Each structure stands twice: as structure tokens, then as C-alpha cells.
Amino acid sequence: RNTGKAGWVSVEEVGDTLVIRSNGIPDHPTDIFPNPDNPNNMTEAPITLRVRRNPVYADRPRCLPMGPIGLTTNGVRLYDPDTLQCTDAVATEIFDMCNGHPGPRG
């Protein structure tokens, strides 16, 4: 792990909401960052999400927002499919062996 820190995730039930917290550190080996293809460091990136325990369907389809749209089970952010330049991230970014990379904030 590049940070030397352990990743963690917690889930707490608060009424009809799940409060999910994580430090954003993956629990698996990663490539070395920064590197020639990605100038960003891998750092802690704490996040707190509040999710309904009983979600409801939206009344109509909508586009995903930019930025984090969820968390993986190990607490690492899951992002929308676009880059900051609104291009296809899979087609234009360099990913590690787990199809991930640190963003500008870690």
C-alpha cells in the first residue's frame, strides 16, 4: 500500500438511514503513485455517505453527477464514468491492475 495506512469502512444504522464512513484507502496492493502517467498521490480521502435503508425508484432516469457516486465494499470511492474534462475515463485515463487510480484529492 502506498500510504502505509490501513483502509477502513463502517456502517451505522440511524433511523431509516445507513451512515457509511470510510477513509478511502484500498485494502489491496496498488500501483505506485505518483507515476509518469498519473501525478497524484494516494492519500486518505475520508467520506461519509447517507443512504436510505429502503431506497425508492426515481420518477425518471437522470444523468449521474460528477464525482463519487458510491463506495465499494472496502470503502473506496466509486466514481462516475467521466473525467474532469467530460471524456470517457476508461478510454482516456491510465488505471492500475484493479482499474483504479488516485484523483487530484488522493
VMD Tcl script that builds the backbone (N, CA, C; Angstrom):
set m [mol new atoms 318]
animate dup $m
set s [atomselect $m all]
$s set {name element resname resid chain x y z} {
  {N N ARG 1 A 0.846 -1.178 0.000}
  {CA C ARG 1 A 0.000 0.000 0.000}
  {C C ARG 1 A 0.887 1.235 0.000}
  {N N ASN 2 A 0.508 2.177 -0.771}
  {CA C ASN 2 A 1.341 3.365 -0.915}
  {C C ASN 2 A 1.307 4.285 0.284}
  {N N THR 3 A 0.234 4.280 1.048}
  {CA C THR 3 A 0.094 5.244 2.131}
  {C C THR 3 A 0.706 4.769 3.436}
  {N N GLY 4 A 0.861 3.467 3.602}
  {CA C GLY 4 A 1.310 2.917 4.872}
  {C C GLY 4 A 0.201 2.905 5.905}
  {N N LYS 5 A -1.020 3.258 5.516}
  {CA C LYS 5 A -2.172 3.272 6.420}
  {C C LYS 5 A -3.148 2.179 6.032}
  {N N ALA 6 A -3.877 1.686 7.007}
  {CA C ALA 6 A -4.885 0.660 6.746}
  {C C ALA 6 A -6.199 1.312 6.349}
  {N N GLY 7 A -6.864 0.718 5.384}
  {CA C GLY 7 A -8.184 1.191 4.998}
  {C C GLY 7 A -9.233 0.703 5.986}
  {N N TRP 8 A -10.318 1.467 6.134}
  {CA C TRP 8 A -11.409 1.043 6.995}
  {C C TRP 8 A -12.727 1.586 6.448}
  {N N VAL 9 A -13.794 0.887 6.788}
  {CA C VAL 9 A -15.148 1.315 6.441}
  {C C VAL 9 A -16.056 0.918 7.595}
  {N N SER 10 A -17.038 1.772 7.912}
  {CA C SER 10 A -18.012 1.442 8.958}
  {C C SER 10 A -19.410 1.765 8.453}
  {N N VAL 11 A -20.379 1.028 8.942}
  {CA C VAL 11 A -21.780 1.254 8.590}
  {C C VAL 11 A -22.574 1.340 9.883}
  {N N GLU 12 A -23.361 2.399 10.021}
  {CA C GLU 12 A -24.176 2.619 11.217}
  {C C GLU 12 A -25.626 2.858 10.785}
  {N N GLU 13 A -26.564 2.204 11.467}
  {CA C GLU 13 A -27.982 2.429 11.217}
  {C C GLU 13 A -28.449 3.604 12.067}
  {N N VAL 14 A -29.012 4.622 11.424}
  {CA C VAL 14 A -29.562 5.777 12.117}
  {C C VAL 14 A -30.976 5.972 11.578}
  {N N GLY 15 A -31.951 5.480 12.321}
  {CA C GLY 15 A -33.335 5.537 11.850}
  {C C GLY 15 A -33.484 4.763 10.554}
  {N N ASP 16 A -34.015 5.420 9.522}
  {CA C ASP 16 A -34.193 4.746 8.233}
  {C C ASP 16 A -33.030 5.008 7.276}
  {N N THR 17 A -31.864 5.390 7.836}
  {CA C THR 17 A -30.691 5.725 7.034}
  {C C THR 17 A -29.497 4.870 7.452}
  {N N LEU 18 A -28.686 4.487 6.466}
  {CA C LEU 18 A -27.388 3.879 6.737}
  {C C LEU 18 A -26.337 4.974 6.572}
  {N N VAL 19 A -25.516 5.161 7.594}
  {CA C VAL 19 A -24.427 6.129 7.529}
  {C C VAL 19 A -23.149 5.326 7.305}
  {N N ILE 20 A -22.531 5.533 6.145}
  {CA C ILE 20 A -21.349 4.775 5.751}
  {C C ILE 20 A -20.159 5.726 5.758}
  {N N ARG 21 A -19.124 5.343 6.519}
  {CA C ARG 21 A -17.915 6.175 6.620}
  {C C ARG 21 A -16.710 5.341 6.204}
  {N N SER 22 A -15.741 6.007 5.588}
  {CA C SER 22 A -14.523 5.339 5.155}
  {C C SER 22 A -13.392 6.348 5.076}
  {N N ASN 23 A -12.154 5.831 5.181}
  {CA C ASN 23 A -11.008 6.709 4.959}
  {C C ASN 23 A -10.530 6.644 3.510}
  {N N GLY 24 A -11.155 5.813 2.684}
  {CA C GLY 24 A -10.859 5.771 1.261}
  {C C GLY 24 A -9.588 5.050 0.858}
  {N N ILE 25 A -8.917 4.404 1.803}
  {CA C ILE 25 A -7.682 3.683 1.491}
  {C C ILE 25 A -8.036 2.265 1.047}
  {N N PRO 26 A -7.553 1.817 -0.117}
  {CA C PRO 26 A -7.857 0.450 -0.547}
  {C C PRO 26 A -7.188 -0.578 0.357}
  {N N ASP 27 A -7.819 -1.753 0.435}
  {CA C ASP 27 A -7.271 -2.828 1.278}
  {C C ASP 27 A -6.503 -3.851 0.440}
  {N N HIS 28 A -6.009 -3.431 -0.704}
  {CA C HIS 28 A -5.280 -4.318 -1.607}
  {C C HIS 28 A -4.068 -3.568 -2.159}
  {N N PRO 29 A -3.077 -4.293 -2.667}
  {CA C PRO 29 A -1.920 -3.619 -3.260}
  {C C PRO 29 A -2.349 -2.765 -4.457}
  {N N THR 30 A -1.655 -1.672 -4.672}
  {CA C THR 30 A -1.937 -0.773 -5.791}
  {C C THR 30 A -0.647 -0.506 -6.556}
  {N N ASP 31 A -0.780 0.146 -7.686}
  {CA C ASP 31 A 0.403 0.626 -8.388}
  {C C ASP 31 A 1.044 1.727 -7.561}
  {N N ILE 32 A 2.211 2.149 -7.950}
  {CA C ILE 32 A 2.922 3.231 -7.272}
  {C C ILE 32 A 2.418 4.562 -7.838}
  {N N PHE 33 A 1.987 5.434 -6.962}
  {CA C PHE 33 A 1.545 6.775 -7.340}
  {C C PHE 33 A 2.277 7.777 -6.469}
  {N N PRO 34 A 2.690 8.915 -7.011}
  {CA C PRO 34 A 2.553 9.319 -8.406}
  {C C PRO 34 A 3.476 8.493 -9.300}
  {N N ASN 35 A 3.170 8.529 -10.606}
  {CA C ASN 35 A 3.983 7.857 -11.606}
  {C C ASN 35 A 3.937 8.693 -12.890}
  {N N PRO 36 A 4.659 8.295 -13.934}
  {CA C PRO 36 A 4.677 9.114 -15.160}
  {C C PRO 36 A 3.299 9.331 -15.792}
  {N N ASP 37 A 2.356 8.419 -15.550}
  {CA C ASP 37 A 1.028 8.547 -16.141}
  {C C ASP 37 A 0.019 9.238 -15.238}
  {N N ASN 38 A 0.352 9.385 -13.949}
  {CA C ASN 38 A -0.587 9.990 -13.010}
  {C C ASN 38 A 0.201 10.724 -11.928}
  {N N PRO 39 A 0.086 12.051 -11.857}
  {CA C PRO 39 A 0.884 12.836 -10.914}
  {C C PRO 39 A 0.318 12.863 -9.494}
  {N N ASN 40 A -0.814 12.204 -9.241}
  {CA C ASN 40 A -1.484 12.312 -7.946}
  {C C ASN 40 A -0.953 11.304 -6.932}
  {N N ASN 41 A -0.883 11.746 -5.678}
  {CA C ASN 41 A -0.507 10.877 -4.569}
  {C C ASN 41 A -1.735 10.139 -4.063}
  {N N MET 42 A -1.521 8.960 -3.488}
  {CA C MET 42 A -2.601 8.236 -2.831}
  {C C MET 42 A -2.587 8.646 -1.365}
  {N N THR 43 A -3.643 9.298 -0.916}
  {CA C THR 43 A -3.744 9.763 0.460}
  {C C THR 43 A -5.109 9.403 1.021}
  {N N GLU 44 A -5.255 9.539 2.329}
  {CA C GLU 44 A -6.577 9.347 2.923}
  {C C GLU 44 A -7.539 10.355 2.311}
  {N N ALA 45 A -8.741 9.892 2.040}
  {CA C ALA 45 A -9.785 10.753 1.479}
  {C C ALA 45 A -11.091 10.399 2.175}
  {N N PRO 46 A -11.244 10.842 3.437}
  {CA C PRO 46 A -12.432 10.462 4.206}
  {C C PRO 46 A -13.730 10.834 3.489}
  {N N ILE 47 A -14.729 9.980 3.634}
  {CA C ILE 47 A -16.039 10.222 3.039}
  {C C ILE 47 A -17.111 9.690 3.982}
  {N N THR 48 A -18.225 10.382 4.017}
  {CA C THR 48 A -19.409 9.929 4.737}
  {C C THR 48 A -20.579 9.985 3.771}
  {N N LEU 49 A -21.263 8.864 3.614}
  {CA C LEU 49 A -22.458 8.794 2.770}
  {C C LEU 49 A -23.652 8.429 3.622}
  {N N ARG 50 A -24.785 8.995 3.283}
  {CA C ARG 50 A -26.047 8.647 3.934}
  {C C ARG 50 A -26.951 8.038 2.870}
  {N N VAL 51 A -27.392 6.814 3.112}
  {CA C VAL 51 A -28.173 6.061 2.140}
  {C C VAL 51 A -29.457 5.575 2.804}
  {N N ARG 52 A -30.579 5.714 2.091}
  {CA C ARG 52 A -31.839 5.196 2.624}
  {C C ARG 52 A -31.756 3.683 2.802}
  {N N ARG 53 A -32.280 3.191 3.912}
  {CA C ARG 53 A -32.323 1.742 4.125}
  {C C ARG 53 A -33.295 1.091 3.162}
  {N N ASN 54 A -34.318 1.824 2.748}
  {CA C ASN 54 A -35.318 1.325 1.811}
  {C C ASN 54 A -35.391 2.294 0.635}
  {N N PRO 55 A -34.488 2.131 -0.332}
  {CA C PRO 55 A -34.450 3.079 -1.448}
  {C C PRO 55 A -35.722 3.003 -2.297}
  {N N VAL 56 A -35.994 4.082 -3.011}
  {CA C VAL 56 A -37.143 4.140 -3.914}
  {C C VAL 56 A -36.634 4.470 -5.314}
  {N N TYR 57 A -37.375 4.012 -6.306}
  {CA C TYR 57 A -37.020 4.312 -7.691}
  {C C TYR 57 A -37.275 5.787 -7.987}
  {N N ALA 58 A -36.416 6.365 -8.803}
  {CA C ALA 58 A -36.623 7.745 -9.261}
  {C C ALA 58 A -37.807 7.777 -10.206}
  {N N ASP 59 A -38.438 8.926 -10.306}
  {CA C ASP 59 A -39.598 9.052 -11.188}
  {C C ASP 59 A -39.202 9.049 -12.661}
  {N N ARG 60 A -37.914 9.342 -12.942}
  {CA C ARG 60 A -37.424 9.304 -14.320}
  {C C ARG 60 A -35.903 9.122 -14.289}
  {N N PRO 61 A -35.326 8.595 -15.376}
  {CA C PRO 61 A -33.865 8.444 -15.418}
  {C C PRO 61 A -33.176 9.807 -15.385}
  {N N ARG 62 A -32.016 9.850 -14.761}
  {CA C ARG 62 A -31.234 11.083 -14.691}
  {C C ARG 62 A -29.769 10.744 -14.936}
  {N N CYS 63 A -29.009 11.738 -15.347}
  {CA C CYS 63 A -27.569 11.562 -15.527}
  {C C CYS 63 A -26.890 11.478 -14.170}
  {N N LEU 64 A -25.786 10.762 -14.113}
  {CA C LEU 64 A -25.008 10.695 -12.884}
  {C C LEU 64 A -24.312 12.024 -12.645}
  {N N PRO 65 A -24.161 12.423 -11.392}
  {CA C PRO 65 A -23.408 13.639 -11.107}
  {C C PRO 65 A -21.914 13.381 -11.261}
  {N N MET 66 A -21.141 14.440 -11.415}
  {CA C MET 66 A -19.685 14.298 -11.430}
  {C C MET 66 A -19.222 13.952 -10.012}
  {N N GLY 67 A -18.153 13.194 -9.919}
  {CA C GLY 67 A -17.594 12.867 -8.622}
  {C C GLY 67 A -18.041 11.522 -8.102}
  {N N PRO 68 A -17.880 11.284 -6.798}
  {CA C PRO 68 A -18.219 9.981 -6.225}
  {C C PRO 68 A -19.724 9.703 -6.322}
  {N N ILE 69 A -20.060 8.486 -6.737}
  {CA C ILE 69 A -21.462 8.082 -6.824}
  {C C ILE 69 A -21.760 6.902 -5.909}
  {N N GLY 70 A -20.751 6.422 -5.194}
  {CA C GLY 70 A -20.940 5.308 -4.274}
  {C C GLY 70 A -19.614 4.870 -3.687}
  {N N LEU 71 A -19.673 3.780 -2.921}
  {CA C LEU 71 A -18.477 3.189 -2.326}
  {C C LEU 71 A -18.437 1.712 -2.659}
  {N N THR 72 A -17.227 1.192 -2.841}
  {CA C THR 72 A -17.069 -0.245 -2.960}
  {C C THR 72 A -17.172 -0.839 -1.553}
  {N N THR 73 A -17.265 -2.152 -1.452}
  {CA C THR 73 A -17.429 -2.767 -0.131}
  {C C THR 73 A -16.230 -2.553 0.781}
  {N N ASN 74 A -15.061 -2.200 0.227}
  {CA C ASN 74 A -13.901 -1.930 1.075}
  {C C ASN 74 A -13.739 -0.441 1.373}
  {N N GLY 75 A -14.739 0.392 1.001}
  {CA C GLY 75 A -14.734 1.795 1.375}
  {C C GLY 75 A -14.052 2.738 0.417}
  {N N VAL 76 A -13.682 2.270 -0.764}
  {CA C VAL 76 A -13.046 3.122 -1.762}
  {C C VAL 76 A -14.134 3.746 -2.635}
  {N N ARG 77 A -13.980 5.026 -2.939}
  {CA C ARG 77 A -14.979 5.731 -3.747}
  {C C ARG 77 A -15.170 5.079 -5.116}
  {N N LEU 78 A -16.410 5.087 -5.574}
  {CA C LEU 78 A -16.764 4.663 -6.921}
  {C C LEU 78 A -17.214 5.928 -7.647}
  {N N TYR 79 A -16.552 6.236 -8.750}
  {CA C TYR 79 A -16.799 7.497 -9.451}
  {C C TYR 79 A -17.676 7.310 -10.689}
  {N N ASP 80 A -18.227 8.436 -11.130}
  {CA C ASP 80 A -18.962 8.459 -12.389}
  {C C ASP 80 A -17.997 8.101 -13.521}
  {N N PRO 81 A -18.502 7.775 -14.717}
  {CA C PRO 81 A -17.624 7.298 -15.792}
  {C C PRO 81 A -16.894 8.381 -16.567}
  {N N ASP 82 A -17.030 9.656 -16.185}
  {CA C ASP 82 A -16.407 10.732 -16.940}
  {C C ASP 82 A -15.216 11.330 -16.202}
  {N N THR 83 A -14.304 11.923 -16.969}
  {CA C THR 83 A -13.166 12.645 -16.406}
  {C C THR 83 A -13.587 14.082 -16.100}
  {N N LEU 84 A -12.687 14.849 -15.502}
  {CA C LEU 84 A -12.964 16.267 -15.268}
  {C C LEU 84 A -13.201 17.026 -16.569}
  {N N GLN 85 A -12.664 16.481 -17.667}
  {CA C GLN 85 A -12.840 17.113 -18.974}
  {C C GLN 85 A -14.085 16.569 -19.692}
  {N N CYS 86 A -14.902 15.787 -18.977}
  {CA C CYS 86 A -16.135 15.198 -19.528}
  {C C CYS 86 A -15.868 14.245 -20.685}
  {N N THR 87 A -14.779 13.482 -20.584}
  {CA C THR 87 A -14.498 12.440 -21.567}
  {C C THR 87 A -14.630 11.087 -20.879}
  {N N ASP 88 A -14.672 10.022 -21.650}
  {CA C ASP 88 A -14.798 8.654 -21.141}
  {C C ASP 88 A -13.522 8.283 -20.380}
  {N N ALA 89 A -13.624 8.139 -19.068}
  {CA C ALA 89 A -12.445 7.864 -18.241}
  {C C ALA 89 A -11.755 6.568 -18.635}
  {N N VAL 90 A -12.519 5.533 -18.956}
  {CA C VAL 90 A -11.922 4.248 -19.312}
  {C C VAL 90 A -11.096 4.370 -20.594}
  {N N ALA 91 A -11.538 5.203 -21.521}
  {CA C ALA 91 A -10.831 5.366 -22.786}
  {C C ALA 91 A -9.638 6.314 -22.685}
  {N N THR 92 A -9.637 7.239 -21.705}
  {CA C THR 92 A -8.611 8.288 -21.703}
  {C C THR 92 A -7.712 8.321 -20.478}
  {N N GLU 93 A -8.012 7.551 -19.429}
  {CA C GLU 93 A -7.203 7.569 -18.206}
  {C C GLU 93 A -6.328 6.317 -18.127}
  {N N ILE 94 A -5.303 6.360 -17.282}
  {CA C ILE 94 A -4.437 5.212 -17.017}
  {C C ILE 94 A -4.854 4.631 -15.670}
  {N N PHE 95 A -5.182 3.337 -15.640}
  {CA C PHE 95 A -5.650 2.675 -14.424}
  {C C PHE 95 A -4.631 1.639 -13.956}
  {N N ASP 96 A -4.714 1.270 -12.673}
  {CA C ASP 96 A -3.856 0.209 -12.159}
  {C C ASP 96 A -4.506 -1.149 -12.397}
  {N N MET 97 A -3.918 -2.203 -11.841}
  {CA C MET 97 A -4.412 -3.559 -12.088}
  {C C MET 97 A -5.795 -3.812 -11.509}
  {N N CYS 98 A -6.287 -2.920 -10.644}
  {CA C CYS 98 A -7.638 -3.052 -10.097}
  {C C CYS 98 A -8.593 -2.040 -10.728}
  {N N ASN 99 A -8.192 -1.468 -11.866}
  {CA C ASN 99 A -8.988 -0.492 -12.608}
  {C C ASN 99 A -9.269 0.760 -11.771}
  {N N GLY 100 A -8.277 1.221 -11.045}
  {CA C GLY 100 A -8.427 2.420 -10.240}
  {C C GLY 100 A -7.198 3.303 -10.325}
  {N N HIS 101 A -7.318 4.507 -9.799}
  {CA C HIS 101 A -6.191 5.440 -9.696}
  {C C HIS 101 A -6.583 6.557 -8.743}
  {N N PRO 102 A -5.599 7.208 -8.113}
  {CA C PRO 102 A -5.937 8.328 -7.244}
  {C C PRO 102 A -6.314 9.547 -8.069}
  {N N GLY 103 A -7.275 10.286 -7.563}
  {CA C GLY 103 A -7.660 11.542 -8.200}
  {C C GLY 103 A -6.862 12.688 -7.616}
  {N N PRO 104 A -7.170 13.911 -8.015}
  {CA C PRO 104 A -6.414 15.070 -7.533}
  {C C PRO 104 A -6.421 15.231 -6.008}
  {N N ARG 105 A -7.444 14.699 -5.334}
  {CA C ARG 105 A -7.519 14.833 -3.863}
  {C C ARG 105 A -7.027 13.597 -3.123}
  {N N GLY 106 A -6.496 12.616 -3.838}
  {CA C GLY 106 A -5.963 11.436 -3.164}
  {C C GLY 106 A -6.640 10.158 -3.526}
}
mol reanalyze $m
mol bondsrecalc $m
mol representation Tube
mol addrep $m
